[in-house]
Amino acid sequence: MKVILAGYNIDYETIMDLEDLCEDLEELTPETLAAAYARISRSPKAVHELRAAARGEVDKARQSNRNIVFEMGHSSIAEHAVFNIDVLGVSRLLVEDIEKFRLCSYTEKSQRYVLFKDDFVIPAEIKEAGLEAPFAEIIRRQNEYYHACYERLRPYVFAKHPDLAADPANRSLLEGWAKEDARYAIALATETQLGMTLNARNLELMLRRLAAHPLAEARDFSAALFKSTKSVAPSLVRYTEATDYDRLTRQELREMVSALKPSGPVQPLQHAGNDLSCHSGLDPESRQPLKNMESVPVFTGATSSSNEIPSVSLVHATPDADLRVLAGLIHSSSDRSLTDCFILAGQMDEQQRLDMMRAALRHIRSHDPVLREFEQVDLLFELTVSASCFAQLKRHRMATLTVQAYDPALGVTVPPAIREIGMEESFMDIMTRTNEIYGQMRKAAFAAAPYILTNAHRRRVAMKVNARELYHMARLRADRHAQWDIRELTEKMLAAARSVMPLTLLLATGKDGFDALYRQTYE
């Protein structure tokens, strides 16, 4: 076993100090790490050798990254390049939009621990509207109150907690309590700063989303962020411009929702409670999986005993999933309560529901994630998969996966090509002998017995995904470039999922089929 430190983040000024010592700073790019790690799956070389080769051929490493990330769509390669960003002089309001990106790390100047000065951002929109003077006046009054309030709160807090105040070590704690209450008076325009760490994949998403933001400060931040990072890893960041999907979708949804009017008496949704049987893939009477979800032919090379085991069973799905997603879209596009949004979605006719879902997806392209409202509905699958298939399935980190041990009783998966070349019989002979040795090992060394099992052996997996993650899985795994085992599994998962949320999964398909499905849906 070897564990080798491949790299770590260091201060940018330190890198620049190396300029005099290094003939070519270009090889210090994190792209070489990403390229080396991308090659792991396709090269017999040791990974540290791949890194050495990438450092010596930066142009070739960049071209490899472009092919893998941009052409093949394996964006996870970009996650190996990490940036540390200082963000200064931004408003608290903008920070809320920056920190919407969940897979980044942030440390923000705290209004609880720091006594803020009188610095604030004056938005370009306020200046253009000629409202700078009244805006600045009320901000100054807020700040004056903030400081006066803190001066009154500080002795009050110390007096209220004499036991804590007696120990000088608690001074910062008690002052923090006073600051955190005083801060309620200051504006979201207050200037702040933060340290941000993100990988190149999330950098690209942040650049694109904030470039389409209605606030000038957000667009300016996107431009400044791109300027500071564009020369470091150009082969990993491509889609940085505002797209119609990011720019227009929310606006069009708001316009559509504003035109919706409740019709007739308000009635609660029939299945908005906890009775999941109608839409969960369970038979209402027996509470067993619906038979049509078990009737799909399963493993191509399954033994006779495992032919009856379904590779995909949809055990549960959010009831009324399509309506729930539509209610979520109405909620984020209006000022209505979520309860009212559910009722309004329930009153829409089929055409209205289709039109709203089409509006949510109209400007999407094959590399865009669907809106976050699609996370509000879930599906729970039981999957019986080969070890080879599971090796790919486990990469879907936004899903919830729990597993059973590999079990020879579940049979094995035989690749169709092995049958086609006439080697299935010898393959099964090896599997039979493997199972015999496995049985012996279980008795003598139970924990180590799975070492002998093969990539063909199977395990049961419980996988919970929301509809947004299922879209991502479909793009990557239902594509013709995907490995056949996980492609077949994903296609069965999509078929079962569409039976309970057809509108929600309107454009769920592999990248190669996206354009055709889009044309079919909109033309």
C-alpha positions in Angstrom: 0.0 0.0 0.0 1.2 3.5 -0.8 -0.4 6.8 0.1 1.4 9.8 -1.6 0.7 13.4 -1.0 -0.1 14.7 -4.5 -0.6 18.4 -3.7 -2.2 20.9 -1.4 -3.4 24.5 -1.7 -0.8 27.2 -1.0 -1.0 31.0 -1.0 -1.0 32.6 -4.5 1.6 35.1 -3.5 3.9 32.2 -2.5 3.4 30.8 -6.0 4.3 34.1 -7.6 7.4 34.3 -5.4 8.6 31.1 -7.1 8.6 32.8 -10.5 12.3 33.7 -10.2 13.1 30.0 -9.3 10.9 28.4 -12.0 11.5 28.8 -15.7 7.9 28.1 -16.5 5.1 28.8 -14.0 2.6 27.2 -16.4 3.3 23.7 -15.0 2.1 24.9 -11.6 -1.5 24.8 -12.9 -4.0 22.4 -11.1 -5.0 21.2 -14.6 -2.1 18.7 -14.5 -3.5 17.0 -11.4 -7.0 16.9 -13.0 -5.5 15.5 -16.2 -3.5 12.9 -14.4 -6.4 11.7 -12.3 -8.6 11.6 -15.5 -6.1 9.2 -17.0 -6.2 6.8 -14.1 -9.2 5.1 -15.6 -7.5 4.6 -19.0 -3.8 4.0 -18.2 -1.8 1.1 -16.6 0.7 3.6 -15.2 0.9 4.4 -11.5 -0.8 7.7 -10.7 2.3 9.5 -9.5 3.9 8.7 -12.9 0.8 10.1 -14.6 1.2 13.3 -12.6 4.8 13.6 -13.6 3.9 13.1 -17.3 1.1 15.8 -17.1 3.5 18.3 -15.5 5.9 17.8 -18.4 3.2 18.2 -21.1 0.8 21.0 -19.9 -0.6 21.6 -23.4 -1.4 17.9 -23.8 -2.9 17.7 -20.3 -5.1 20.7 -21.1 -6.3 19.0 -24.4 -7.0 15.8 -22.5 -9.1 17.8 -20.0 -11.1 19.5 -22.7 -11.9 16.2 -24.3 -13.0 14.5 -21.1 -14.8 17.4 -19.5 -16.3 19.3 -22.4 -16.8 16.6 -25.1 -17.4 13.5 -23.0 -19.2 15.3 -20.2 -17.3 13.9 -17.2 -17.3 17.1 -15.3 -16.2 15.5 -12.0 -12.6 15.7 -13.4 -12.8 19.5 -12.9 -13.4 18.9 -9.2 -9.7 18.0 -8.7 -8.7 21.6 -9.4 -9.4 23.7 -6.3 -9.3 27.5 -5.9 -9.1 29.7 -2.7 -10.7 33.1 -3.3 -10.6 36.2 -1.1 -13.9 38.2 -1.5 -13.9 41.7 -0.2 -16.2 44.7 -0.3 -19.4 42.8 -1.1 -22.8 43.3 0.4 -24.5 40.9 2.8 -27.2 40.5 0.1 -24.8 39.3 -2.5 -23.2 36.9 0.0 -26.6 35.2 0.2 -26.5 34.5 -3.5 -22.8 33.4 -3.4 -23.5 31.0 -0.6 -26.4 29.3 -2.5 -23.7 27.1 -4.1 -23.8 24.2 -1.6 -20.7 22.3 -2.6 -18.3 25.2 -1.9 -16.7 26.2 1.4 -17.2 29.7 3.0 -15.9 31.5 6.0 -17.6 34.9 6.4 -16.8 38.0 8.5 -19.3 37.5 11.4 -21.6 40.3 12.5 -21.7 38.4 15.8 -18.0 38.7 16.6 -16.9 41.8 14.7 -18.2 45.3 15.4 -18.9 46.6 11.9 -18.0 50.1 10.7 -20.1 52.2 8.5 -19.1 50.7 5.1 -21.9 49.8 2.8 -22.5 49.1 -0.9 -24.5 51.5 -3.0 -26.1 49.4 -5.8 -25.7 50.6 -9.3 -29.5 50.4 -9.7 -30.0 52.8 -6.8 -27.6 55.3 -8.4 -29.2 55.0 -11.8 -32.6 55.6 -10.2 -31.4 58.9 -8.6 -32.0 57.5 -5.1 -28.5 57.5 -3.8 -29.0 60.3 -1.3 -32.1 58.9 0.6 -30.5 55.4 0.4 -27.3 56.5 2.0 -29.2 58.6 4.6 -31.2 55.7 6.0 -28.2 53.4 6.0 -26.3 56.0 8.1 -29.2 56.2 10.5 -29.3 52.4 10.8 -25.6 52.3 11.5 -25.9 55.1 14.1 -28.6 53.2 15.8 -26.5 50.0 15.6 -23.5 51.5 17.4 -25.7 53.3 20.0 -27.7 50.1 20.6 -24.5 48.1 21.1 -23.2 50.6 23.6 -26.4 50.1 25.6 -26.6 46.3 25.1 -23.0 45.6 26.2 -23.4 46.6 29.9 -26.9 45.2 29.9 -25.6 41.7 28.8 -22.8 41.8 31.4 -25.1 42.8 34.1 -27.6 40.1 33.2 -25.0 37.4 33.4 -22.9 38.3 36.4 -21.6 34.7 36.8 -20.2 34.7 33.3 -19.0 38.3 33.5 -16.9 37.5 36.6 -14.5 35.5 34.4 -12.5 37.6 31.9 -12.4 34.6 29.6 -16.1 35.2 28.8 -15.7 38.8 27.7 -15.7 38.0 24.0 -18.7 35.7 24.4 -20.8 38.4 26.2 -19.8 41.2 23.8 -20.8 38.8 21.0 -24.3 38.5 22.4 -24.6 42.3 22.4 -23.3 42.6 18.8 -25.6 39.9 17.5 -28.7 41.7 18.8 -27.6 45.1 17.7 -26.9 43.8 14.1 -30.7 43.4 13.5 -30.8 47.1 12.7 -28.2 47.2 9.9 -28.9 46.7 6.3 -28.2 43.9 3.8 -26.2 46.6 2.0 -23.5 46.4 4.7 -20.1 45.5 3.3 -18.5 42.3 4.4 -15.8 39.8 3.3 -15.3 36.1 3.1 -12.9 33.4 2.2 -14.2 30.9 -0.4 -12.9 27.5 -1.5 -14.4 25.9 -4.6 -13.4 23.5 -7.3 -13.4 24.3 -11.0 -16.7 22.6 -11.6 -18.5 24.7 -9.1 -16.5 27.8 -10.2 -17.9 27.4 -13.7 -21.5 27.1 -12.4 -21.1 30.1 -10.1 -19.7 32.2 -12.9 -22.6 31.3 -15.2 -25.4 31.7 -12.7 -24.2 35.0 -11.3 -23.6 36.4 -14.8 -27.3 36.0 -15.4 -28.3 37.5 -12.1 -30.6 40.6 -12.2 -28.4 42.5 -9.7 -25.5 44.4 -11.2 -23.3 43.6 -8.1 -23.7 39.9 -8.8 -22.8 40.3 -12.5 -19.8 42.4 -11.5 -18.7 39.8 -9.0 -19.0 37.1 -11.8 -16.8 39.2 -14.1 -14.2 39.8 -11.3 -14.2 36.2 -10.3 -13.6 35.1 -13.9 -10.8 37.6 -14.4 -9.0 36.4 -11.3 -9.2 32.7 -12.3 -9.4 32.4 -16.1 -5.7 31.9 -16.7 -5.2 29.2 -14.0 -7.3 26.4 -15.4 -8.7 27.3 -18.8 -9.2 23.6 -19.8 -11.6 23.0 -17.0 -13.9 26.1 -17.1 -15.9 26.6 -20.3 -19.5 27.7 -19.8 -19.2 31.0 -18.1 -21.5 33.3 -20.0 -25.1 33.9 -19.0 -27.5 31.6 -20.8 -31.2 32.0 -21.6 -31.9 29.1 -19.2 -30.4 31.0 -16.2 -31.5 34.4 -17.4 -35.1 33.9 -18.6 -36.5 30.8 -16.9 -37.3 32.4 -13.5 -38.7 35.5 -15.2 -41.0 33.5 -17.4 -42.2 31.3 -14.5 -43.0 34.5 -12.5 -45.0 35.8 -15.4 -46.9 32.5 -15.8 -47.6 32.2 -12.1 -48.8 35.8 -11.8 -51.5 35.0 -14.4 -52.8 32.0 -12.4 -56.1 32.5 -10.6 -57.7 30.1 -8.2 -60.9 28.6 -9.7 -63.8 27.4 -7.6 -63.8 26.4 -4.0 -60.3 25.7 -2.5 -59.9 22.0 -1.8 -56.9 20.3 -0.3 -55.0 17.9 -2.5 -56.3 14.4 -2.1 -52.9 12.8 -1.6 -51.0 15.7 0.0 -50.8 13.8 3.3 -49.1 10.6 4.3 -51.1 8.0 2.2 -48.4 7.2 -0.4 -50.0 4.1 -1.9 -51.5 5.7 -5.0 -48.3 7.2 -6.3 -45.5 5.3 -4.6 -45.3 2.2 -6.8 -47.1 0.2 -4.1 -50.4 -1.6 -4.8 -53.0 0.1 -2.6 -54.5 -3.2 -1.4 -51.4 -5.4 -0.8 -48.8 -2.6 -0.3 -46.5 -4.7 -2.4 -44.5 -3.4 -5.4 -46.6 -3.1 -8.5 -46.2 -6.1 -10.8 -45.4 -4.1 -13.8 -42.3 -2.9 -12.1 -41.0 -6.5 -11.8 -41.9 -7.6 -15.3 -38.9 -6.1 -17.0 -36.3 -8.7 -18.2 -33.4 -8.6 -15.8 -29.8 -9.7 -15.9 -28.6 -10.7 -19.3 -26.6 -13.6 -18.0 -28.5 -14.4 -14.9 -28.6 -18.0 -13.6 -32.0 -19.6 -13.5 -32.4 -19.0 -9.8 -31.9 -15.3 -10.2 -34.1 -14.7 -13.2 -36.9 -13.9 -10.8 -35.0 -11.1 -9.1 -35.9 -7.7 -10.5 -32.9 -5.5 -11.2 -35.0 -2.4 -10.4 -38.0 -2.1 -8.0 -39.5 1.3 -7.3 -40.4 0.9 -3.7 -41.6 4.4 -2.9 -42.1 7.7 -4.6 -43.3 11.1 -3.3 -47.1 11.1 -3.9 -48.4 13.5 -6.4 -44.8 14.2 -7.4 -45.7 16.3 -10.5 -48.0 18.5 -8.5 -45.5 18.9 -5.8 -42.8 20.1 -8.3 -45.3 22.5 -9.9 -46.3 23.8 -6.4 -42.6 24.3 -5.7 -42.2 26.3 -9.0 -45.3 28.4 -8.1 -43.9 29.0 -4.6 -40.5 30.3 -5.7 -42.2 32.4 -8.4 -44.8 34.1 -6.2 -45.5 35.5 -2.7 -48.0 32.7 -1.9 -47.7 30.3 1.0 -46.6 26.8 0.1 -50.0 25.4 1.2 -51.8 27.8 -1.3 -49.3 26.8 -4.0 -50.3 23.1 -3.5 -53.9 24.0 -3.8 -53.3 26.1 -6.9 -51.3 23.4 -8.5 -54.2 20.9 -7.8 -56.6 23.2 -9.6 -54.6 23.5 -12.8 -55.8 21.5 -15.7 -53.5 19.1 -17.6 -52.6 21.7 -20.2 -51.7 24.3 -17.6 -49.5 21.8 -15.8 -47.7 20.8 -19.0 -47.2 24.4 -20.0 -45.7 25.3 -16.6 -43.3 22.3 -16.7 -42.3 23.2 -20.3 -41.6 26.8 -19.1 -39.3 25.4 -16.4 -37.4 23.4 -19.0 -37.7 25.5 -22.1 -34.2 27.0 -22.2 -32.4 24.1 -20.7 -29.4 22.5 -22.5 -27.8 19.1 -22.1 -25.2 20.4 -19.6 -27.6 22.4 -17.4 -29.0 21.0 -14.1 -32.7 21.3 -13.7 -34.1 23.8 -11.2 -33.7 23.1 -7.5 -37.5 22.6 -7.0 -37.0 19.2 -8.6 -35.3 18.1 -5.4 -38.6 18.3 -3.6 -39.7 14.9 -4.8 -37.9 11.6 -4.1 -37.8 8.0 -5.4 -36.6 5.0 -3.4 -35.4 2.1 -5.5 -34.2 -1.3 -4.6 -31.5 -2.3 -7.1 -29.8 -5.6 -7.6 -26.5 -4.8 -9.3 -23.2 -6.3 -10.2 -20.0 -5.1 -8.4 -19.0 -3.6 -11.8 -22.2 -1.6 -12.0 -22.0 -0.6 -8.3 -18.5 0.8 -8.9 -20.2 3.4 -11.1 -23.4 3.8 -9.2 -21.6 4.8 -6.0 -20.2 7.9 -7.8 -23.6 9.6 -7.5 -22.8 11.3 -4.3 -26.0 13.4 -4.0 -28.0 10.2 -3.8 -28.5 8.2 -0.6 -27.1 4.7 -0.9 -27.2 1.9 1.6 -26.1 -1.6 0.7 -26.2 -5.3 1.6 -23.1 -7.5 1.4 -22.3 -9.1 -2.0 -24.4 -12.3 -2.1 -23.7 -15.3 -4.4 -27.3 -16.3 -4.0 -28.2 -13.3 -6.2 -26.4 -14.9 -9.1 -24.0 -13.2 -11.4 -24.1 -10.8 -14.3 -22.7 -12.2 -17.5 -21.8 -9.6 -20.2 -23.7 -10.3 -23.4 -20.4 -10.2 -25.4 -19.1 -13.2 -23.3 -22.1 -15.2 -24.4 -21.7 -14.0 -28.0 -18.1 -15.3 -28.2 -19.1 -18.7 -26.8 -17.3 -18.3 -23.4 -20.4 -18.3 -21.1 -20.0 -21.9 -20.0 -16.3 -21.5 -18.9 -17.3 -18.2 -17.3 -20.0 -19.9 -15.2 -17.5 -22.7 -14.3 -15.2 -20.1 -12.7 -18.2 -18.5 -10.9 -19.2 -21.9 -9.5 -15.7 -22.6 -8.2 -15.5 -19.1 -6.8 -18.7 -19.6 -4.9 -17.4 -22.8 -3.4 -14.2 -21.2 -2.2 -16.2 -18.3 -0.9 -18.3 -20.7 1.2 -15.1 -22.1 2.7 -13.7 -18.6 3.4 -16.9 -17.5 5.2 -16.4 -20.2 7.7 -12.7 -19.5 8.3 -12.5 -15.7 7.7 -15.9 -14.3 7.5 -15.0 -10.6 7.0 -12.4 -11.4 4.3 -14.6 -13.7 2.3 -15.8 -11.0 -0.1 -12.3 -10.5 -1.4 -12.7 -13.7 -3.6 -16.0 -12.5 -5.2 -15.9 -11.0 -8.7 -17.2 -7.9 -10.5 -20.0 -10.2 -11.8 -21.3 -10.9 -8.3 -24.3 -8.9 -7.1 -25.6 -7.0 -4.1 -28.8 -5.4 -3.2 -28.7 -1.6 -3.0 -31.3 0.9 -1.6 -31.0 4.1 -3.5 -32.9 7.3 -2.8 -32.7 10.0 -5.3 -34.5 13.2 -5.9 -35.7 14.0 -9.4 -33.0 16.5 -9.9 -30.3 14.0 -9.2 -32.1 11.4 -11.4 -31.8 13.9 -14.3 -28.1 14.1 -13.7 -27.8 10.3 -13.6 -29.8 10.0 -16.8 -27.6 12.5 -18.7 -24.5 10.6 -17.7 -25.6 6.9 -17.5 -28.4 6.7 -20.1 -26.1 8.1 -22.7 -24.8 5.8 -25.4 -21.2 6.3 -24.2 -22.1 4.9 -20.8 -21.1 1.3 -19.9 -23.9 -1.1 -20.9 -24.6 -2.5 -17.4 -25.3 0.8 -15.7 -27.0 2.1 -18.8 -29.6 -0.7 -18.8 -30.1 -0.1 -15.0 -30.6 3.6 -15.5 -33.1 3.1 -18.3 -35.2 0.8 -16.1 -35.0 3.3 -13.3 -36.2 6.1 -15.6 -39.1 3.9 -17.0 -40.3 3.1 -13.5 -39.9 6.8 -12.4 -41.8 8.1 -15.4 -44.8 6.0 -14.4 -45.2 8.1 -11.2 -43.9 11.5 -12.3 -44.1 11.9 -16.1 -44.2 15.7 -16.2 -41.3 16.1 -13.8 -39.1 13.8 -15.9 -40.2 15.3 -19.2 -36.6 15.8 -20.5 -34.8 13.1 -18.5 -32.6 11.2 -20.9 -29.0 10.6 -21.9 -27.0 13.5 -23.5 -27.0 11.8 -26.8 -30.8 11.7 -26.8 -31.4 15.1 -25.4 -31.7 17.1 -28.6 -34.2 14.7 -30.1 -36.4 14.6 -27.0 -36.2 18.4 -26.7 -37.5 18.7 -30.3 -40.2 16.2 -29.7 -41.3 18.1 -26.5 -41.3 21.6 -27.9 -41.8 21.3 -31.7 
